[in-house]
Amino acid sequence: MNLFRPFCRICFFIFLVSIFAVGEATAENRPNVLFIAVDDLNNDLGCYGHPLVHSPNIDRLAKRGIQFDRAYCQYPVCNPSRSSLMTGLYPEQTGVLSNAGVFRKRHPDLPTLSQHFIANGYFAARVGKIYHYGVPLQIGTSGEDDELSWNRVANPIGIDRTQLEPVSTLMKGKYGGTISWRIVESKDEDHTDGKGAIDAIQIMKEHHPDKTGKPFFLAMGFFRPHTPYVAPAHYAKLYPFEKIIPLMEKPGDRNDIPSLALHDRPHQRELSISKRKEIIQAYYASVTLMDACVGKLMDALDELKLTENTIVVFFSDHGYHLGHHGLWQKSDLFEGSARVPMIISVPGAKQVGKKTASLVELIDLYPTLSELCGLDKPRHLKGKSLVPVLRDSTKSVREAAFTVTRARGKSPKKLGGQKPLGRTIRTDRYRYTEWGQDGKHGVELYDYKTDPEEYINLAKRKGNDSLVKLMQTKLHATRSYTR
């Protein structure tokens, strides 16, 4: 008997390897999904090459899976991005183009990602933020959640909500829409994300497939590092001010950038170097807090013997600026705001610990997970399955990644009070952006081979007409698919 059980486990693992090696699963043995969404996280992580940020657990996950170095969100703001990836539609198709929209108004019967898994026999649970929340004031509630997407929800609440003051902020009385931060002597489990990890582990235990006979789709939505950056002091100590080198605005950088492309917020461009260091320290401390919580989830998978049959997805809803172009936070169409970290770990996969330069979009997660788990893909999906890339990291599934956003700031009178949309595509080498119909209010073109920091807008420079025309054709072809 004692020898029989280990033998069965070995046979079971070999069976899983044969399943996942070809990217398919059977109805009788579908894998679990741990779906980790992070709020306002950029690519400043150890596994992405950042020299200062401590992210040992996310780095550990990257070694178990495929790290996507060119993953992009569809809208660099929380609600539109999350509505898009959870529905499998582009923002202009969901009708959600701000934090105020609800996709159900246009698509009342559309099956979301987790809802599709429920329809195929999964138990689906949400912990924390998957759909939109007003952070931090809606923490502890269901926020703007979609009730049809879950069998069970948990709304953790920690000191980052219950003890907001004293907090440093750039705008008195403001927390979430502007930069605000607080370093506090505390334990990880005092914070909302720490409590969320505990809730998620409890759900794994209670709905373990060995008990229920059903696989689970567990969505863990971490709030950090979204502002306010509230983090324990022991993580802030990892980032002494003398090691933080703030990125300063380069003189003349903005001279060739359309005004509608610059999503400035009050009091952010004039920050002193010491204040920048203080803010960046709190942001990175929040990242490391979230990373520690990811580690608790990974350890729980191991302890509960779920690792060998659980797909883990890790991603951020959009990128985040910490001073580049004089910008902070999000909402724009530069690389720092549109690009996101993304890792997918499939148990038994032949390729692990690899990095891929394949261009991918967050909207690709819905069809990818459906295929990996042996589910039919709903007809409405606009994304592309990444299974070919998971099989071979050198493969590619798309020529360009698309992102859209609404111009920020006061609308010029000539626009009739309507803020135009900006649309951009990222190819292997270039980013091409148009503001308004056919670029009426500005055009941008950046060459990442010669100008990785996007300092030179080639769109209006002599000799680039043919390249601009080519990129315009590519953008318009993509746009016709995303409307």
C-alpha positions as CSV (number, residue, x, y, z in Angstrom):
1,M,0.0,0.0,0.0
2,N,2.8,2.4,0.9
3,L,4.6,1.7,-2.4
4,F,1.4,1.8,-4.4
5,R,0.5,5.4,-3.8
6,P,3.9,6.9,-4.9
7,F,3.8,4.7,-8.0
8,C,0.3,6.0,-8.8
9,R,1.5,9.6,-8.4
10,I,4.4,9.0,-10.7
11,C,2.1,7.5,-13.4
12,F,-0.3,10.4,-12.9
13,F,2.5,13.0,-13.4
14,I,3.7,11.2,-16.6
15,F,0.2,11.3,-17.9
16,L,0.0,15.1,-17.2
17,V,3.3,15.7,-19.1
18,S,1.8,13.9,-22.1
19,I,-1.3,16.1,-21.9
20,F,0.4,19.5,-21.5
21,A,3.2,18.9,-23.9
22,V,0.6,19.2,-26.7
23,G,-1.4,22.0,-25.0
24,E,-4.6,20.0,-24.5
25,A,-6.5,18.5,-21.6
26,T,-9.3,15.9,-21.4
27,A,-12.7,16.5,-19.9
28,E,-11.9,13.9,-17.2
29,N,-8.7,15.5,-16.1
30,R,-8.8,19.2,-16.6
31,P,-6.2,21.3,-14.8
32,N,-6.9,24.0,-12.2
33,V,-6.2,27.6,-13.0
34,L,-4.6,30.1,-10.6
35,F,-5.2,33.5,-12.3
36,I,-3.1,36.2,-10.6
37,A,-4.0,39.8,-11.6
38,V,-1.9,42.6,-10.2
39,D,-2.9,46.3,-10.2
40,D,-0.6,49.0,-11.7
41,L,2.5,46.9,-11.9
42,N,5.2,47.7,-14.5
43,N,8.0,45.5,-15.7
44,D,10.4,46.6,-12.8
45,L,11.0,43.0,-11.6
46,G,14.0,40.9,-11.1
47,C,13.1,38.4,-13.8
48,Y,12.7,41.3,-16.3
49,G,16.2,42.5,-15.5
50,H,15.6,45.3,-13.0
51,P,18.8,45.7,-10.9
52,L,17.1,46.8,-7.7
53,V,13.6,45.3,-7.3
54,H,13.3,42.3,-5.0
55,S,10.8,39.9,-6.6
56,P,12.1,36.4,-5.7
57,N,8.7,34.6,-6.0
58,I,7.7,36.1,-9.3
59,D,11.2,35.2,-10.5
60,R,10.6,31.7,-9.2
61,L,7.4,31.5,-11.2
62,A,9.2,32.7,-14.3
63,K,11.5,29.7,-14.0
64,R,8.5,27.4,-14.0
65,G,6.9,28.9,-17.0
66,I,7.3,31.2,-20.0
67,Q,8.0,34.9,-19.5
68,F,6.5,37.2,-22.1
69,D,8.8,40.1,-22.7
70,R,6.4,41.9,-25.1
71,A,3.0,41.7,-23.6
72,Y,0.6,44.6,-23.9
73,C,-2.7,45.7,-22.4
74,Q,-5.6,46.9,-24.6
75,Y,-6.2,50.0,-22.5
76,P,-3.8,51.5,-19.9
77,V,-6.5,52.1,-17.3
78,C,-8.0,49.5,-14.8
79,N,-11.6,49.1,-15.8
80,P,-11.3,49.1,-19.6
81,S,-8.3,46.7,-19.5
82,R,-9.9,44.3,-17.1
83,S,-13.3,44.3,-19.0
84,S,-11.4,43.6,-22.2
85,L,-9.3,40.6,-21.0
86,M,-12.2,39.1,-19.1
87,T,-14.6,39.3,-22.0
88,G,-12.2,38.6,-24.8
89,L,-13.3,41.7,-26.6
90,Y,-11.4,45.0,-27.4
91,P,-12.3,48.1,-25.4
92,E,-14.2,49.7,-28.3
93,Q,-16.2,46.5,-28.5
94,T,-17.0,46.2,-24.8
95,G,-18.1,49.9,-24.7
96,V,-15.9,50.4,-21.7
97,L,-13.5,53.3,-22.3
98,S,-13.1,54.7,-18.8
99,N,-13.3,53.6,-15.2
100,A,-17.0,54.4,-15.2
101,G,-18.2,51.9,-17.8
102,V,-19.9,48.5,-17.4
103,F,-19.6,45.9,-20.2
104,R,-22.9,44.2,-19.3
105,K,-24.8,47.2,-20.6
106,R,-23.8,46.4,-24.1
107,H,-23.3,42.6,-23.7
108,P,-25.7,41.3,-21.0
109,D,-25.4,37.7,-22.0
110,L,-21.7,37.5,-22.9
111,P,-19.8,34.7,-21.1
112,T,-16.8,36.0,-19.3
113,L,-13.6,34.0,-19.0
114,S,-14.4,32.6,-15.6
115,Q,-18.1,32.2,-16.5
116,H,-17.0,30.1,-19.5
117,F,-15.1,27.8,-17.0
118,I,-18.2,27.6,-14.8
119,A,-20.2,26.5,-17.8
120,N,-17.7,23.7,-18.3
121,G,-17.8,22.3,-14.8
122,Y,-15.3,24.4,-13.0
123,F,-15.7,26.0,-9.6
124,A,-14.8,29.7,-10.0
125,A,-13.8,32.0,-7.2
126,R,-12.6,35.6,-6.9
127,V,-10.4,37.1,-4.2
128,G,-9.8,40.8,-4.3
129,K,-9.7,42.9,-7.5
130,I,-10.4,41.3,-10.8
131,Y,-13.0,43.8,-12.2
132,H,-12.8,47.5,-11.3
133,Y,-12.6,48.9,-7.8
134,G,-12.2,52.4,-6.7
135,V,-8.9,52.0,-4.8
136,P,-8.6,52.4,-1.9
137,L,-12.1,53.4,-0.8
138,Q,-13.9,50.3,-2.2
139,I,-11.5,47.8,-0.8
140,G,-13.4,45.4,1.4
141,T,-16.4,45.5,-0.9
142,S,-17.2,43.8,-4.2
143,G,-16.4,47.1,-6.1
144,E,-17.7,47.0,-9.6
145,D,-17.7,43.2,-9.7
146,D,-19.5,41.0,-12.2
147,E,-21.6,38.6,-10.1
148,L,-22.2,36.2,-12.9
149,S,-18.5,35.4,-13.2
150,W,-18.1,33.6,-9.8
151,N,-19.4,30.9,-7.6
152,R,-17.7,32.5,-4.6
153,V,-16.1,35.8,-3.7
154,A,-13.9,37.1,-0.9
155,N,-13.3,40.8,-0.2
156,P,-10.3,41.1,2.1
157,I,-9.6,44.4,3.9
158,G,-6.4,45.4,5.6
159,I,-4.7,48.4,7.1
160,D,-4.2,50.0,3.7
161,R,-7.9,50.7,3.8
162,T,-8.8,50.8,7.5
163,Q,-5.8,53.0,8.5
164,L,-5.3,55.3,5.6
165,E,-4.0,58.1,7.7
166,P,-1.4,59.4,8.2
167,V,-0.6,59.2,4.5
168,S,1.6,61.3,2.2
169,T,-0.2,62.5,-0.9
170,L,0.3,65.0,-3.7
171,M,-3.2,66.2,-3.3
172,K,-4.8,66.7,0.1
173,G,-7.6,64.3,0.7
174,K,-6.8,62.2,-2.4
175,Y,-5.5,58.6,-2.3
176,G,-6.2,56.6,-5.5
177,G,-6.2,59.0,-8.4
178,T,-3.0,60.7,-7.4
179,I,0.3,59.5,-5.9
180,S,0.0,58.7,-2.2
181,W,2.1,56.5,0.0
182,R,2.8,55.2,3.5
183,I,5.4,53.0,5.0
184,V,4.2,51.4,8.3
185,E,5.6,49.0,10.8
186,S,3.4,46.0,10.1
187,K,3.1,42.3,9.2
188,D,2.3,41.1,5.6
189,E,-1.0,39.7,6.8
190,D,-2.1,43.1,8.2
191,H,-2.4,44.3,4.6
192,T,-5.3,43.6,2.2
193,D,-3.1,41.6,-0.1
194,G,-1.7,39.5,2.7
195,K,-5.2,38.7,3.9
196,G,-6.2,38.0,0.3
197,A,-3.5,35.4,0.0
198,I,-4.8,33.7,3.1
199,D,-8.4,33.7,1.7
200,A,-7.2,32.3,-1.6
201,I,-5.3,29.4,0.2
202,Q,-8.4,28.6,2.2
203,I,-10.4,28.4,-1.0
204,M,-7.8,26.0,-2.4
205,K,-8.2,23.8,0.6
206,E,-12.0,23.8,0.7
207,H,-12.4,23.3,-3.0
208,H,-9.5,20.9,-3.6
209,P,-10.4,18.7,-6.5
210,D,-9.7,15.6,-4.4
211,K,-12.6,16.7,-2.2
212,T,-15.0,18.2,-4.7
213,G,-14.3,16.2,-7.9
214,K,-14.2,19.5,-9.7
215,P,-11.3,21.6,-10.9
216,F,-11.1,25.2,-9.8
217,F,-10.5,28.6,-11.5
218,L,-9.2,30.8,-8.7
219,A,-8.7,34.5,-9.5
220,M,-6.5,36.3,-7.1
221,G,-6.6,40.1,-7.6
222,F,-3.8,41.9,-5.7
223,F,-4.2,45.6,-5.0
224,R,-0.6,46.6,-4.6
225,P,1.3,48.4,-6.0
226,H,-1.7,50.6,-6.9
227,T,-1.6,53.9,-5.1
228,P,-1.7,54.5,-2.1
229,Y,1.6,52.5,-1.9
230,V,1.1,51.2,1.6
231,A,3.8,48.7,2.6
232,P,5.5,47.2,5.6
233,A,8.7,48.9,6.8
234,H,10.7,45.7,6.4
235,Y,10.3,45.9,2.6
236,A,11.1,49.6,2.4
237,K,14.4,48.8,4.0
238,L,15.3,46.8,0.9
239,Y,15.3,50.1,-1.0
240,P,17.6,52.7,0.7
241,F,17.4,56.1,-0.9
242,E,21.1,56.1,-1.9
243,K,20.4,53.1,-4.2
244,I,17.4,54.7,-5.9
245,I,18.2,56.8,-9.0
246,P,15.0,58.6,-10.2
247,L,14.5,58.9,-13.9
248,M,14.4,62.6,-14.7
249,E,12.7,64.3,-17.6
250,K,15.1,64.9,-20.4
251,P,15.3,68.5,-21.6
252,G,13.4,68.9,-24.9
253,D,11.9,65.4,-24.7
254,R,8.4,66.7,-25.1
255,N,9.0,69.1,-28.0
256,D,7.9,66.6,-30.6
257,I,5.2,64.9,-28.7
258,P,1.5,65.8,-29.4
259,S,-0.1,67.6,-26.4
260,L,-2.9,65.1,-26.2
261,A,-0.4,62.2,-25.7
262,L,0.9,63.7,-22.5
263,H,-1.3,62.4,-19.6
264,D,0.0,64.8,-16.9
265,R,-1.4,64.9,-13.4
266,P,-1.2,67.8,-10.9
267,H,2.1,68.3,-9.0
268,Q,4.0,65.5,-10.6
269,R,6.5,67.1,-12.9
270,E,7.8,69.4,-10.3
271,L,8.7,66.7,-7.7
272,S,12.1,67.1,-6.0
273,I,14.7,64.4,-6.3
274,S,14.2,63.5,-2.6
275,K,10.5,63.2,-3.0
276,R,10.8,61.0,-6.1
277,K,13.1,58.7,-4.1
278,E,10.5,58.5,-1.3
279,I,7.7,57.7,-3.8
280,I,9.7,55.1,-5.7
281,Q,10.8,53.4,-2.4
282,A,7.1,53.0,-1.4
283,Y,6.1,51.7,-4.9
284,Y,8.9,49.1,-4.9
285,A,8.2,48.1,-1.3
286,S,4.6,47.5,-2.3
287,V,5.8,45.4,-5.2
288,T,7.8,43.3,-2.8
289,L,4.9,42.9,-0.5
290,M,2.8,41.6,-3.4
291,D,5.6,39.3,-4.5
292,A,5.7,37.8,-1.0
293,C,2.0,37.1,-1.3
294,V,2.5,35.4,-4.6
295,G,5.1,33.2,-2.9
296,K,2.5,32.1,-0.3
297,L,0.2,31.0,-3.1
298,M,3.0,29.1,-4.8
299,D,4.0,27.4,-1.5
300,A,0.3,26.5,-0.9
301,L,0.1,24.8,-4.3
302,D,3.1,22.7,-3.4
303,E,1.9,21.8,0.1
304,L,-1.6,20.9,-1.2
305,K,0.0,18.8,-4.0
306,L,-1.8,21.0,-6.6
307,T,1.3,22.3,-8.5
308,E,1.4,19.3,-10.9
309,N,-2.1,20.0,-12.1
310,T,-2.5,23.8,-11.9
311,I,-1.9,26.4,-14.6
312,V,-0.6,29.6,-13.1
313,V,-1.1,32.9,-14.9
314,F,0.5,36.1,-13.6
315,F,0.0,39.5,-15.2
316,S,-0.6,43.2,-14.6
317,D,-3.6,45.1,-15.9
318,H,-1.4,47.8,-17.5
319,G,2.1,49.4,-17.1
320,Y,3.1,52.3,-14.9
321,H,5.4,55.3,-15.2
322,L,7.8,56.5,-12.5
323,G,9.0,59.7,-14.2
324,H,9.7,58.8,-17.9
325,H,8.7,61.7,-20.2
326,G,7.8,63.5,-17.0
327,L,4.9,61.1,-16.6
328,W,3.8,59.2,-13.5
329,Q,1.2,56.5,-13.2
330,K,-0.7,55.4,-16.4
331,S,-3.3,56.2,-19.1
332,D,-0.9,57.1,-22.0
333,L,0.3,55.1,-25.0
334,F,4.0,55.0,-24.4
335,E,5.8,51.7,-23.8
336,G,5.9,52.2,-20.1
337,S,2.1,52.4,-19.8
338,A,1.1,49.9,-22.4
339,R,3.6,47.1,-21.7
340,V,2.9,44.6,-18.9
341,P,4.6,41.7,-17.2
342,M,3.1,38.4,-18.0
343,I,4.1,34.8,-17.1
344,I,2.3,31.6,-17.8
345,S,3.3,28.3,-16.1
346,V,1.8,25.1,-17.5
347,P,2.6,21.9,-15.5
348,G,4.5,19.3,-17.5
349,A,5.4,21.7,-20.3
350,K,8.6,20.9,-22.2
351,Q,9.7,24.5,-22.2
352,V,10.1,26.2,-18.9
353,G,12.3,29.1,-17.7
354,K,12.2,30.5,-21.2
355,K,11.6,34.1,-22.3
356,T,9.7,35.0,-25.5
357,A,9.8,38.1,-27.6
358,S,6.5,37.2,-29.2
359,L,4.1,40.1,-29.3
360,V,1.0,39.3,-27.3
361,E,-2.0,41.0,-25.8
362,L,-3.9,40.5,-22.5
363,I,-7.0,39.7,-24.6
364,D,-5.1,36.5,-25.6
365,L,-5.5,35.0,-22.2
366,Y,-9.1,33.9,-22.7
367,P,-8.5,31.7,-25.7
368,T,-5.2,30.5,-24.4
369,L,-6.7,29.2,-21.1
370,S,-9.6,27.7,-22.9
371,E,-7.4,25.7,-25.2
372,L,-5.0,24.6,-22.4
373,C,-8.0,23.3,-20.4
374,G,-9.7,21.6,-23.3
375,L,-12.6,23.9,-23.5
376,D,-14.3,25.1,-26.7
377,K,-13.4,28.7,-27.5
378,P,-16.5,31.0,-27.7
379,R,-17.1,32.5,-31.1
380,H,-16.9,36.1,-29.9
381,L,-13.3,35.9,-28.8
382,K,-11.0,38.4,-30.5
383,G,-7.7,37.3,-29.0
384,K,-5.3,34.6,-30.2
385,S,-4.3,31.5,-28.4
386,L,-0.7,31.6,-27.1
387,V,-0.4,27.8,-27.0
388,P,2.0,27.8,-30.0
389,V,4.3,30.1,-28.1
390,L,4.0,28.0,-24.9
391,R,5.1,25.0,-27.0
392,D,7.9,26.9,-28.7
393,S,9.0,30.3,-27.2
394,T,10.5,31.3,-30.6
395,K,7.1,31.2,-32.3
396,S,4.8,34.2,-32.8
397,V,1.1,34.6,-33.1
398,R,0.7,38.2,-34.2
399,E,2.5,41.0,-36.0
400,A,1.4,43.8,-33.8
401,A,-0.1,44.5,-30.4
402,F,-2.9,47.1,-30.2
403,T,-3.7,49.6,-27.4
404,V,-6.3,52.4,-27.2
405,T,-6.8,55.2,-24.7
406,R,-8.8,58.5,-24.3
407,A,-6.8,61.7,-24.5
408,R,-6.4,63.3,-21.1
409,G,-6.8,66.8,-19.9
410,K,-9.0,69.6,-21.0
411,S,-10.4,69.2,-24.5
412,P,-9.5,72.0,-26.8
413,K,-12.5,74.0,-28.1
414,K,-11.7,73.0,-31.6
415,L,-12.6,69.4,-30.5
416,G,-16.1,70.4,-29.5
417,G,-15.4,69.3,-25.9
418,Q,-14.9,65.7,-27.0
419,K,-11.6,64.1,-26.0
420,P,-10.5,61.9,-29.0
421,L,-9.2,58.4,-28.7
422,G,-5.5,57.6,-29.3
423,R,-4.7,54.3,-30.9
424,T,-1.4,52.6,-31.2
425,I,0.3,49.4,-32.5
426,R,3.6,48.0,-31.3
427,T,5.4,45.9,-33.9
428,D,8.8,44.1,-33.4
429,R,10.6,47.4,-34.1
430,Y,8.2,50.3,-34.1
431,R,5.4,52.0,-32.2
432,Y,2.9,54.0,-34.3
433,T,0.2,56.1,-32.7
434,E,-2.6,58.3,-34.0
435,W,-4.6,60.7,-32.0
436,G,-8.1,61.2,-33.3
437,Q,-9.4,60.1,-36.7
438,D,-6.5,59.4,-39.1
439,G,-4.1,61.2,-36.7
440,K,-5.9,64.5,-37.0
441,H,-4.6,65.6,-33.6
442,G,-1.2,64.1,-33.7
443,V,0.9,61.2,-34.9
444,E,3.9,59.5,-33.2
445,L,6.4,57.0,-34.6
446,Y,9.3,55.5,-32.5
447,D,12.0,53.1,-33.5
448,Y,13.0,50.9,-30.6
449,K,16.1,49.6,-32.3
450,T,17.7,53.0,-32.4
451,D,15.6,54.8,-29.7
452,P,14.4,52.4,-27.0
453,E,13.5,55.3,-24.7
454,E,11.1,56.9,-27.2
455,Y,12.9,60.3,-27.3
456,I,12.7,60.8,-31.1
457,N,9.3,61.1,-32.8
458,L,10.0,60.1,-36.4
459,A,6.5,60.8,-37.7
460,K,7.2,64.4,-38.9
461,R,10.9,64.0,-39.8
462,K,12.0,64.1,-43.4
463,G,12.5,60.9,-45.2
464,N,10.1,58.8,-43.2
465,D,6.9,59.2,-45.3
466,S,6.9,55.7,-46.7
467,L,7.5,54.2,-43.2
468,V,4.7,56.3,-41.7
469,K,2.4,55.2,-44.5
470,L,3.3,51.6,-43.9
471,M,2.6,51.8,-40.2
472,Q,-0.6,53.7,-40.8
473,T,-1.8,50.9,-43.0
474,K,-1.0,48.4,-40.3
475,L,-2.8,50.4,-37.6
476,H,-5.9,50.9,-39.7
477,A,-6.0,47.1,-40.6
478,T,-5.8,46.3,-36.9
479,R,-8.3,48.9,-36.0
480,S,-10.9,47.5,-38.3
481,Y,-10.7,44.3,-36.3
482,T,-10.9,46.0,-32.9
483,R,-14.0,48.2,-33.4
